[in-house]
């Protein structure tokens, strides 16, 4: 969720992209900030921006998340789509 908010620049836009409520995003970010003991975002009524610590966290976390995405893609067969030969067996159409 951290990356989604950082990329979207908005809690509500990140929530829309993730298909969850803005309050769920806000609570998750708040929980992360509490665990880390520092704010990651500057919040105002009109915008959200990264703090210096938030930017450092983004720089460190983004490659790790990309590696996880790549691992998931590799585990699902590159494209995540079925691949290979499909064989069908069906009766012949009668001759007319």
C-alpha positions as CSV (number, residue, x, y, z in Angstrom):
1,X,0.0,0.0,0.0
2,X,2.9,2.3,0.7
3,X,4.0,2.1,-2.9
4,X,0.5,2.7,-4.2
5,X,0.1,5.9,-2.1
6,X,3.6,7.1,-3.1
7,X,2.8,6.5,-6.8
8,X,-0.7,7.9,-6.7
9,X,0.1,10.9,-4.5
10,X,-3.3,10.3,-2.9
11,X,-4.8,8.0,-0.3
12,X,-8.1,7.9,-2.2
13,X,-6.5,7.3,-5.6
14,X,-4.4,4.5,-4.1
15,X,-7.5,3.0,-2.5
16,X,-9.4,3.2,-5.9
17,X,-6.5,1.4,-7.7
18,X,-6.3,-1.3,-5.0
19,X,-10.1,-1.7,-4.8
20,X,-10.3,-1.0,-1.0
21,X,-11.6,1.9,1.1
22,X,-9.5,5.0,1.7
23,X,-9.8,4.5,5.4
24,X,-8.2,1.0,5.1
25,X,-5.3,2.6,3.2
26,X,-5.0,5.3,5.8
27,X,-5.0,2.8,8.6
28,X,-2.4,0.6,7.0
29,X,-0.1,3.5,6.3
30,X,-0.6,4.8,9.9
31,X,0.2,1.3,11.2
32,X,3.4,1.2,9.1
33,X,4.4,4.6,10.3
34,X,3.8,3.6,13.9
35,X,6.0,0.4,13.4
36,X,8.8,2.5,11.9
37,X,8.4,5.2,14.4
38,X,8.4,8.0,11.9
39,X,6.0,9.7,9.4
40,X,6.5,8.7,5.8
41,X,4.0,11.2,4.3
42,X,3.2,14.9,4.7
43,X,-0.6,15.1,4.7
44,X,-2.7,18.2,3.9
45,X,-6.4,18.5,2.9
46,X,-5.3,18.7,-0.8
47,X,-2.2,16.6,-1.2
48,X,0.0,13.8,0.1
49,X,3.8,13.9,-0.3
50,X,6.7,11.9,0.9
51,X,8.8,13.0,3.8
52,X,12.6,12.6,3.4
53,X,12.4,9.4,5.4
54,X,9.4,8.3,3.2
55,X,11.5,9.0,0.1
56,X,14.4,6.9,1.4
57,X,12.0,4.1,2.3
58,X,10.5,4.2,-1.2
59,X,14.0,4.0,-2.8
60,X,14.8,1.0,-0.6
61,X,11.4,-0.8,-0.9
62,X,10.6,-0.4,-4.6
63,X,13.3,-2.8,-5.9
64,X,12.3,-5.4,-3.3
65,X,8.6,-5.2,-4.3
66,X,9.6,-5.4,-7.9
67,X,11.5,-8.6,-7.2
68,X,8.5,-10.0,-5.5
69,X,6.3,-9.1,-8.5
70,X,8.8,-10.8,-10.8
71,X,8.9,-13.9,-8.7
72,X,5.1,-14.2,-8.7
73,X,5.1,-13.7,-12.5
74,X,7.7,-16.4,-12.9
75,X,5.8,-18.8,-10.6
76,X,2.6,-18.3,-12.8
77,X,4.4,-19.1,-16.1
78,X,5.6,-15.7,-17.2
79,X,2.4,-14.2,-18.4
80,X,0.0,-15.8,-16.0
81,X,-2.0,-17.2,-18.9
82,X,-2.4,-20.8,-20.0
83,X,0.0,-21.8,-22.6
84,X,0.6,-24.9,-24.7
85,X,-1.3,-27.2,-27.1
86,X,-5.0,-27.5,-26.8
87,X,-6.4,-30.7,-28.3
88,X,-10.1,-31.1,-29.0
89,X,-11.9,-34.3,-29.6
90,X,-15.3,-34.0,-31.3
91,X,-17.5,-36.0,-33.7
92,X,-17.3,-35.3,-37.4
93,X,-20.0,-33.3,-38.9
94,X,-22.3,-35.5,-41.1
95,X,-21.8,-35.1,-44.9
96,X,-24.7,-33.5,-46.7
